[in-house]
Amino acid sequence: MDKNEAQHLINELVTKLNDHNYKYYILAEPTISDYEFDMLLEKLAALEKAHPEFLLPDSPTQRVGGTVTSEFISAKHTYPMLSLSNTYSEGELRDFDERVHKIIDGKVEYICELKFDGLSISLTYEKGLLIRALTRGDGESGDDVTANVKTIRSIPLRLNGNGFPDLFEVRGEIILPRPGFEKMNLERIEIGENPLANPRNAAAGSLKMQDSAEVARRPLDAYMYYALGDSLSFETHQQSLQTLSRWGFKISNQTALCQSMDEVLDFINKMAKERDKLTFDIDGIVVKVNSLEQQQALGFTSKSPRWAIAYKYKAEQVTTQLLSIDYQVGRTGVVTPVANLKPVQLAGTVVKRASLHNADIIAKLDVRIGDQVFVEKGGEIIPKIIGVDLSKRDLFAEQVVFPESCPECATKLERQEGEAANICPNEDYCPPQIKGKLEHFIHRKAMNIDSLGEGKIEILYDNQLVKNISDLYRLTYDSILGLEKVFKGIDGAKDKKLSFKKKTAENIINGIEASKTAAFEKVLFAIGIRYVGETVARKLAFHFKNIDAIIAATDEDLQEAENIGEKVAGSIYAFFRKPENLLLIENLKSAGLTMVAEKQAELASTNLVGKSIVVSGSFGSSKRRKELEEMVAMNGAKLSGGVTSKTDFVVAGENMGPEKRQKAVSLGIPVITEAEFLEMLNK
Ligand code: IVH
């Protein structure tokens, strides 16, 4: 294929794939299978690899991410991002209507929209291309999260049709639909991380992740509700929404055009009943004056528009009886009280259990067994007990006594000063802690032994074949063949039998064997040192280069590694002072696990790992420019000659070519000075 053909094919594939993307994510009417889509995408990626000069900024291959941002750069909003005033009652809504009519003579039409419970985003489009995405920040300036936002499939990289101005801004909300949120939390629990409280926090956390490839894996979605720009000419808000929809944005069809406050209230009441059926969370309804001329006449206060108001739904509440309390021991030894409730219907689901968090909360609520308790489901997924109906308390209601010893292994519980958690300190022998550590060890993000899982670990543990992670490497085919266990079904589910037949046993042994090649940073993460997550493990591995250096490091040495603070350093230091842990490391070493970091360890820092950087212009002398270029490589980045949409930033000296600068600006790529670059390296 010659160059012309390649370019033509790339252009065609980009248009075609973007159209399929639109059909899938916006219209929810796909016309090809996922497999066909993936095949076309692969073809495009291969062509782009062979001809990087033809890579288009709106290529769907950009959606998979790959840019790593060590620090988000803050930028000023063209128009400040204001908030909305809130109300909780019909009376306040009618007051709003009255205020509007004091300024506007004649008829006012309102448009009601869902109040999406996510985080607001401002998108700038230039000549139809998404060039910048900013978070709300403090309303005046926000963080540039363009690379991460580009991975969200329902946000168009290039607009459909025509008729859009050269430059304008769209605002909307990034959300994480509930099914994706629940899946994400299950994964977190599996690797011993705390589940996130609600989809909003999860969405916010996702958008601030450093690795955009990781963001691409989160099922984020986005709804738009506001267009801003000098050359937009709509007459009504409804018109602006319809136009945004034509240009390719996702707009909710749950809106209502209302001629009166009574109609507004009808919509609010209707959605109150239907909100549980949505796949994402809303926390109210936004009521906006539909006519843009009237909006302009109403104007803004310093904080919010006078033409809009948010009606917020109150959290739903029910009362039910507290039957008993279970105490669950987690992987890290934290003992969590969980309330068993008389089943009750709440916000569309039957609630049987609620978290009581810790001993302090129990004391504060003064909750007793048999009490009628108020249960609420707000933004949080797990319902909360928020109070006790004292008028219904039985005279003999039993006081709750938090156990003094571990319900699993009977060790006396401990409580650190200033911490609310009661912890079982028997980390090496307490059954749920051992099983939890093993589950963490085999996790996809750790040693990735996917032939093992929770149930299989339990079988190995019950048969006393593994008491700690290094025992896994002593297992043999013969020692595990034929083991089995029946797992009781919970909540009426069927019992499930698991047995290690030939193939299963073989897979387990092979999986364990294969894990010996896992990289050092994976091993460090897998051994489960408190506070050592994936990122810290990576930083540790590249800073110290091998396990012996980490073991020998003092508290101060550890804090010298990037991103490692007092608390984390203290935990690592303490871990390697325990003889049991040193023995564990010895055993893992002799089993043949990787205890030395590869290549990257030679870097001066990992500040720029994964970045693609252009150095352009003159910096006083040609020697200096060479030095800067070397620094790019020494800190883990790729030096590239030309600016493309893959470029993360440009270090500009004097007389940088105007074309290059223009290209960087139009792609929304930051252009920084030598001083700013050096500052980045010293972080
Ligand atoms: S309009 C100038 N419409 O609610 C006002 N906001 O409490 C522009 N939100 O910061 C906002 N759904 O993040 C608008 N349909 C909707 C919304 C909405 C959710 C968020 C938005 C805003 C916050 C204010």
Boltz pocket constraint, residues with backbone or C-beta under 6 A from the ligand:
constraints:
  - pocket:
      binder: B
      contacts: [[A, 82], [A, 83], [A, 84], [A, 113], [A, 114], [A, 115], [A, 116], [A, 117], [A, 118], [A, 119], [A, 120], [A, 121], [A, 172], [A, 173], [A, 225], [A, 226], [A, 286], [A, 304], [A, 305], [A, 308], [A, 310]]
      max_distance: 6.0
